[in-house]
Amino acid sequence: MEVDSAKIIRFTDCLILRNHKIYKDDLWISNGVILDPEHVFYNEKLVPDQTIFLNDSIVAPGFIDIQINGGFGIDFTHDLVSKPNGLNIVAKGILSHGVTAFCPTIVTSKPEVYHNILPMLAKKPGGKNGAEILGAHVEGPFINPLKKGAHSLDDILELDDGLETVQDVYKYLEHVKIMTLAPEKENSMKVISYMTQKRNIKISIGHSLCDLPTAEKAVKSGATLITHLFNAMPPFHHRDPGLVGLLGIDAPNPVYYGIIADGIHTHEAALKIAYNTHPQGVILVTDAISAMGLSEGTHHIGKLKIEINGKSACIAGTRTLCGSIATMNESVKFFKNTVGCTSAEALEAASLHPAEALGLAPNKGTLNYGSDADFVVLDKNLNVLSTWIRGELVSENNYAPS
């Protein structure tokens, strides 16, 4: 299908996700943005240069993955120096999953790794060559060693000198969009306040043993995210709810939580509890590792040997999960079927909510007039049929009628 983004294009015979509802309507786009058809048709007396019939397909905002470690054999933390084209391989590969923008994630590493990799993760517009890069998600190294998960124990650091330590470790803060840290670390509140207020970096709490009062203090200091809820944190306890307790408080700022909906990392009952407690805050993340898109068997992720078996990826010889191999389109479908929410709610968990959490709405994560024309076309079962960035067709999938 050939389209010219400079022309006025009308998508018709489709169902549009807008304002939390899916309803019959047309979508008009031009020059990479979504148009108000009333203004175009009635006021300016313009007609579309091209009309595309979608046969009752759903049109939803493009998916935004704020935590993805790699895929298709590429690990962002360990492979990009030797394979500089690796980022492009992943960025292009996830287009077929409906992802139009993402935050490549770097796990706990030595400072020189951040110094080498972060400049490669600078913001970059999306298109046929790959999804838009929004900036890096640095998951560590300022985490609790007792909740390290698959992170390297030797590379975990303290915030000894606060802001100076952060600057020395990352060096290129201008390329950081999200920073995961454990708020129980000394000097963490000062870091949270500075990063959110002065650097516009979103702070996510994770890999932590903090109690609820500490988590609340972090939120008051500016933290607005929780990294992969339920994973790498204490389990919920009725007298000491810990980080999970943030879902039940009245916070000064909206609190969002990433959650891995792959049927492995989070039990179906836990997904339902989290969603029913705080539906406006759920963000679907893949937490995908380099093995996403690869066959079952033994693979390597950085310094670790991992085993892929079905839908799970574990450190070889253990039952310790080291990331997901699920795709975003699979996560959306699994989430909807598991929690029993509407298609609109499932789709917004992968689009509107991450856009809001990163301060990108309403230009992204919505189909509002004037927003970026980043969207996915799906069938009634939420299979991704095509992906569009700034009004350009960047990926097409074929599914048998169902």
C-alpha positions as CSV (number, residue, x, y, z in Angstrom):
1,M,0.0,0.0,0.0
2,E,1.6,3.3,-1.1
3,V,0.6,6.5,0.6
4,D,1.9,10.1,0.5
5,S,1.9,11.7,3.9
6,A,1.8,15.2,2.4
7,K,-1.6,14.4,0.9
8,I,-4.9,14.4,2.8
9,I,-5.7,10.8,3.5
10,R,-9.0,9.6,4.8
11,F,-9.3,6.2,6.5
12,T,-12.9,5.0,6.4
13,D,-15.1,2.0,7.3
14,C,-13.1,1.7,10.6
15,L,-13.5,1.9,14.4
16,I,-11.5,4.6,16.1
17,L,-10.2,4.6,19.7
18,R,-10.6,8.1,21.0
19,N,-11.5,9.4,24.5
20,H,-11.5,5.9,26.0
21,K,-14.1,4.5,23.6
22,I,-14.0,2.7,20.3
23,Y,-16.7,3.9,17.8
24,K,-17.4,4.1,14.1
25,D,-15.7,7.1,12.5
26,D,-13.2,8.2,9.9
27,L,-9.6,9.2,10.5
28,W,-8.1,12.0,8.5
29,I,-4.4,12.7,8.4
30,S,-1.9,14.9,6.5
31,N,1.7,15.9,7.0
32,G,2.1,13.4,9.8
33,V,-0.7,14.7,12.1
34,I,-4.3,13.9,12.6
35,L,-6.8,16.4,11.1
36,D,-10.1,17.7,12.3
37,P,-12.3,16.6,9.3
38,E,-15.0,19.2,10.1
39,H,-12.4,22.0,9.7
40,V,-10.9,20.5,6.6
41,F,-14.1,19.5,4.8
42,Y,-16.6,22.1,5.9
43,N,-14.4,25.2,6.6
44,E,-11.6,24.8,4.0
45,K,-13.8,22.9,1.5
46,L,-11.0,20.3,1.0
47,V,-11.5,16.7,-0.1
48,P,-9.2,13.8,0.6
49,D,-6.5,13.0,-2.0
50,Q,-6.7,9.3,-1.0
51,T,-9.3,7.2,0.8
52,I,-8.4,3.9,2.4
53,F,-11.1,1.4,3.4
54,L,-10.3,-0.6,6.5
55,N,-13.2,-3.1,6.6
56,D,-14.3,-2.5,10.2
57,S,-10.8,-2.7,11.5
58,I,-9.8,-0.9,14.8
59,V,-7.5,2.1,14.6
60,A,-5.7,2.8,17.9
61,P,-2.7,4.9,19.0
62,G,0.7,3.3,18.4
63,F,2.1,1.3,21.2
64,I,4.9,2.7,23.4
65,D,7.2,0.3,25.2
66,I,9.0,2.1,28.0
67,Q,11.1,-1.0,29.1
68,I,12.7,-3.2,26.5
69,N,16.2,-4.6,26.8
70,G,16.5,-5.9,23.2
71,G,15.3,-8.5,20.9
72,F,16.1,-10.5,17.7
73,G,19.4,-11.6,19.1
74,I,20.4,-8.0,20.2
75,D,21.0,-7.0,23.8
76,F,21.2,-3.2,24.2
77,T,23.5,-3.3,27.2
78,H,26.1,-5.7,25.9
79,D,25.9,-5.8,22.1
80,L,25.7,-2.3,20.7
81,V,29.5,-1.5,20.9
82,S,30.3,-4.5,18.7
83,K,27.0,-4.4,16.8
84,P,26.2,-0.7,16.3
85,N,23.4,-1.6,13.9
86,G,21.7,-3.7,16.6
87,L,19.5,-0.8,17.8
88,N,18.1,-0.4,14.3
89,I,17.4,-4.1,14.0
90,V,15.2,-4.0,17.1
91,A,13.6,-0.7,16.3
92,K,12.6,-2.1,12.9
93,G,11.6,-5.5,14.2
94,I,9.1,-4.2,16.7
95,L,7.2,-2.2,14.1
96,S,5.3,-5.4,13.3
97,H,4.3,-5.6,16.9
98,G,2.5,-2.3,16.7
99,V,5.2,-0.4,18.6
100,T,5.7,3.1,17.2
101,A,8.0,4.4,20.0
102,F,10.2,2.9,22.8
103,C,12.8,3.5,25.5
104,P,15.8,1.1,24.9
105,T,16.7,-0.1,28.4
106,I,20.2,-0.5,29.8
107,V,20.5,-2.8,32.9
108,T,22.9,-2.4,35.8
109,S,26.3,-1.9,34.4
110,K,29.7,-0.3,35.0
111,P,30.0,3.4,34.3
112,E,32.0,2.9,31.1
113,V,29.1,0.9,29.6
114,Y,26.7,3.9,30.1
115,H,29.4,6.2,28.7
116,N,29.7,4.1,25.5
117,I,26.0,3.2,25.0
118,L,23.9,6.2,26.0
119,P,25.1,8.4,23.1
120,M,23.8,5.6,20.8
121,L,20.4,5.9,22.4
122,A,19.7,9.6,21.6
123,K,16.2,10.5,20.6
124,K,15.5,9.6,17.0
125,P,12.3,10.0,14.9
126,G,10.5,6.9,13.8
127,G,9.7,5.7,10.3
128,K,10.1,2.8,7.9
129,N,13.6,2.1,9.4
130,G,12.3,1.7,12.9
131,A,10.2,2.9,15.8
132,E,10.9,6.3,17.4
133,I,13.6,6.3,20.1
134,L,12.3,8.4,23.1
135,G,15.6,8.2,25.1
136,A,17.0,5.5,27.3
137,H,15.6,3.8,30.4
138,V,18.6,3.2,32.7
139,E,17.5,0.4,35.0
140,G,20.2,0.6,37.7
141,P,22.9,0.6,38.9
142,F,21.4,2.3,42.0
143,I,19.3,-0.6,43.1
144,N,19.0,-2.9,46.1
145,P,21.4,-5.9,45.8
146,L,18.9,-8.1,47.6
147,K,16.4,-7.5,44.8
148,K,18.8,-7.5,41.9
149,G,17.0,-10.2,39.9
150,A,19.2,-11.0,36.9
151,H,21.3,-7.8,37.3
152,S,25.0,-8.0,38.0
153,L,25.7,-7.8,41.7
154,D,29.3,-6.6,41.1
155,D,28.0,-3.5,39.2
156,I,25.4,-2.3,41.7
157,L,26.4,1.1,43.2
158,E,25.5,3.4,46.1
159,L,24.6,7.1,45.7
160,D,27.5,8.1,47.9
161,D,27.9,11.6,46.5
162,G,24.3,12.0,45.3
163,L,24.0,14.0,42.2
164,E,27.7,13.9,41.5
165,T,27.7,10.2,41.6
166,V,24.8,10.0,39.1
167,Q,26.5,12.4,36.7
168,D,29.8,10.5,36.9
169,V,28.1,7.1,36.3
170,Y,25.8,8.1,33.4
171,K,27.7,11.1,32.0
172,Y,25.2,11.6,29.2
173,L,22.1,12.4,31.2
174,E,20.6,14.3,28.1
175,H,20.0,10.8,26.6
176,V,18.1,9.4,29.6
177,K,14.3,9.4,29.7
178,I,13.7,7.1,32.6
179,M,15.8,6.1,35.6
180,T,15.0,3.2,37.9
181,L,16.4,3.3,41.4
182,A,15.7,2.0,44.9
183,P,14.5,4.9,47.0
184,E,15.9,3.4,50.3
185,K,19.4,4.3,49.0
186,E,21.0,7.2,50.9
187,N,20.7,10.5,49.0
188,S,18.0,9.1,46.7
189,M,15.4,11.7,47.5
190,K,17.7,14.5,46.5
191,V,18.5,12.7,43.3
192,I,14.8,12.1,42.6
193,S,13.9,15.7,43.1
194,Y,16.7,17.0,40.9
195,M,16.2,14.6,38.1
196,T,12.5,15.2,37.8
197,Q,12.6,19.0,38.3
198,K,15.8,20.0,36.6
199,R,16.5,17.3,34.0
200,N,13.0,16.2,33.1
201,I,14.0,12.6,33.7
202,K,11.2,10.3,34.9
203,I,12.0,8.4,38.1
204,S,10.8,4.8,38.4
205,I,11.0,3.0,41.7
206,G,12.2,-0.6,41.4
207,H,14.5,-3.4,42.4
208,S,13.8,-2.3,45.9
209,L,13.0,-3.4,49.4
210,C,11.6,-0.1,50.5
211,D,8.5,0.2,52.8
212,L,5.4,2.2,51.9
213,P,6.4,5.4,53.8
214,T,9.7,5.5,51.9
215,A,7.9,4.9,48.6
216,E,5.4,7.7,49.4
217,K,8.3,10.0,50.2
218,A,9.8,9.2,46.8
219,V,6.5,10.0,45.1
220,K,6.4,13.3,47.0
221,S,9.9,14.0,45.8
222,G,8.8,13.5,42.2
223,A,8.9,9.7,41.3
224,T,5.9,8.8,39.1
225,L,6.6,5.2,38.0
226,I,7.0,1.7,39.4
227,T,9.3,-0.7,37.5
228,H,7.7,-4.0,36.6
229,L,5.2,-4.2,39.5
230,F,5.5,-7.3,41.7
231,N,8.9,-8.3,40.2
232,A,12.1,-7.4,42.1
233,M,10.2,-6.1,45.2
234,P,8.7,-7.7,48.3
235,P,5.4,-9.4,48.0
236,F,2.3,-7.5,49.2
237,H,1.6,-7.9,52.9
238,H,-1.5,-6.5,54.6
239,R,0.5,-4.9,57.4
240,D,3.4,-3.8,55.3
241,P,2.3,-3.4,51.7
242,G,5.6,-2.0,50.5
243,L,5.9,-0.6,47.0
244,V,2.7,-2.3,45.9
245,G,0.9,-0.2,48.4
246,L,1.4,2.9,46.2
247,L,-1.5,1.6,44.1
248,G,-3.9,2.3,47.0
249,I,-2.8,5.8,48.1
250,D,-3.8,9.3,47.1
251,A,-0.6,10.5,45.6
252,P,0.2,14.2,44.9
253,N,1.1,13.1,41.3
254,P,-0.3,10.3,39.2
255,V,1.5,7.1,39.8
256,Y,2.0,4.7,36.9
257,Y,3.2,1.1,37.1
258,G,4.8,-1.0,34.4
259,I,3.6,-4.6,34.4
260,I,4.7,-7.6,32.4
261,A,1.6,-9.3,31.0
262,D,3.2,-12.4,29.5
263,G,1.6,-15.1,31.8
264,I,5.0,-15.8,33.3
265,H,6.2,-12.8,35.3
266,T,2.9,-11.9,36.8
267,H,0.1,-14.3,37.9
268,E,-3.3,-13.7,36.3
269,A,-4.8,-13.0,39.7
270,A,-2.1,-10.4,40.4
271,L,-2.8,-8.7,37.1
272,K,-6.5,-8.5,38.0
273,I,-5.8,-7.1,41.5
274,A,-3.4,-4.4,40.2
275,Y,-5.7,-3.4,37.4
276,N,-8.9,-3.3,39.5
277,T,-7.1,-1.3,42.2
278,H,-5.6,1.3,39.9
279,P,-6.7,1.0,36.2
280,Q,-5.6,4.5,35.2
281,G,-2.0,3.7,36.1
282,V,-1.3,0.4,34.3
283,I,1.4,0.5,31.6
284,L,2.1,-2.7,29.6
285,V,5.8,-3.3,29.2
286,T,7.5,-6.2,27.5
287,D,10.8,-6.1,29.5
288,A,11.9,-8.1,26.4
289,I,15.4,-9.5,26.2
290,S,17.6,-10.4,23.3
291,A,15.9,-13.8,23.0
292,M,12.6,-12.2,21.9
293,G,11.9,-13.5,18.4
294,L,14.4,-16.3,18.8
295,S,13.8,-20.1,19.0
296,E,13.7,-22.2,22.2
297,G,17.0,-23.4,23.7
298,T,20.1,-21.8,25.2
299,H,21.2,-18.3,24.4
300,H,23.4,-15.6,26.0
301,I,22.4,-12.3,27.4
302,G,25.5,-10.3,28.3
303,K,27.4,-12.3,30.9
304,L,24.6,-14.7,31.5
305,K,23.5,-18.0,29.8
306,I,19.8,-18.2,29.6
307,E,17.3,-20.9,28.7
308,I,14.2,-20.3,26.6
309,N,11.3,-22.7,27.3
310,G,7.9,-21.9,26.0
311,K,7.1,-18.3,27.1
312,S,9.7,-18.1,29.8
313,A,13.4,-17.1,29.9
314,C,15.5,-18.1,32.9
315,I,19.1,-18.0,34.0
316,A,20.4,-21.4,32.9
317,G,20.1,-24.0,35.6
318,T,17.8,-21.8,37.8
319,R,14.2,-20.7,37.9
320,T,15.2,-17.0,38.1
321,L,13.4,-15.1,35.4
322,C,15.7,-12.7,33.5
323,G,13.2,-10.9,31.3
324,S,10.4,-11.5,29.0
325,I,10.3,-12.8,25.4
326,A,6.7,-11.6,24.9
327,T,5.9,-8.9,22.3
328,M,3.8,-5.9,22.9
329,N,0.9,-7.1,20.7
330,E,0.8,-10.4,22.5
331,S,0.8,-8.6,25.8
332,V,-2.1,-6.4,24.9
333,K,-4.2,-9.5,23.9
334,F,-3.2,-11.4,27.0
335,F,-3.9,-8.5,29.3
336,K,-7.4,-8.0,27.8
337,N,-8.3,-11.6,28.0
338,T,-6.9,-12.0,31.6
339,V,-8.3,-9.0,33.4
340,G,-11.6,-8.9,31.4
341,C,-11.2,-5.2,30.4
342,T,-12.5,-3.7,27.2
343,S,-10.4,-3.5,24.1
344,A,-10.1,0.2,24.5
345,E,-8.7,-0.2,28.0
346,A,-6.2,-2.8,27.0
347,L,-5.0,-0.7,24.0
348,E,-4.7,2.5,26.2
349,A,-2.5,0.5,28.7
350,A,0.0,0.2,25.8
351,S,-0.4,3.7,24.3
352,L,-2.2,6.5,26.3
353,H,-0.8,5.6,29.7
354,P,2.9,5.4,28.8
355,A,2.5,8.6,26.8
356,E,1.0,10.3,29.9
357,A,3.7,8.9,32.2
358,L,6.4,10.3,29.9
359,G,4.7,13.6,29.5
360,L,4.1,13.0,25.8
361,A,0.3,13.2,25.7
362,P,-1.7,14.4,23.9
363,N,0.7,14.5,21.0
364,K,1.3,10.8,21.4
365,G,-0.9,8.1,22.9
366,T,-4.1,9.6,21.4
367,L,-5.8,10.1,18.1
368,N,-6.9,13.6,19.1
369,Y,-6.9,16.3,16.4
370,G,-3.4,17.7,16.0
371,S,-1.6,14.7,17.5
372,D,1.1,12.7,15.8
373,A,-0.4,10.3,13.3
374,D,1.3,7.3,15.0
375,F,-1.3,4.5,15.0
376,V,-1.9,0.8,14.6
377,V,-4.7,-0.9,12.6
378,L,-6.0,-4.1,14.3
379,D,-8.6,-6.8,13.6
380,K,-11.4,-7.5,16.1
381,N,-9.1,-10.0,18.0
382,L,-6.5,-7.2,18.4
383,N,-4.0,-8.7,15.9
384,V,-1.9,-5.9,14.4
385,L,-2.6,-5.6,10.7
386,S,-0.5,-2.5,10.0
387,T,1.6,0.1,11.8
388,W,1.9,3.8,10.9
389,I,4.3,6.5,12.1
390,R,3.7,10.2,11.3
391,G,1.1,9.1,8.7
392,E,3.5,6.7,6.9
393,L,2.9,3.0,6.6
394,V,5.9,1.3,8.2
395,S,4.7,-2.3,8.6
396,E,2.0,-4.7,7.4
397,N,1.0,-8.1,8.7
398,N,-1.2,-10.7,7.3
399,Y,-3.7,-12.6,9.3
400,A,-6.3,-15.1,8.2
401,P,-9.9,-14.0,8.5
402,S,-11.5,-15.0,11.9
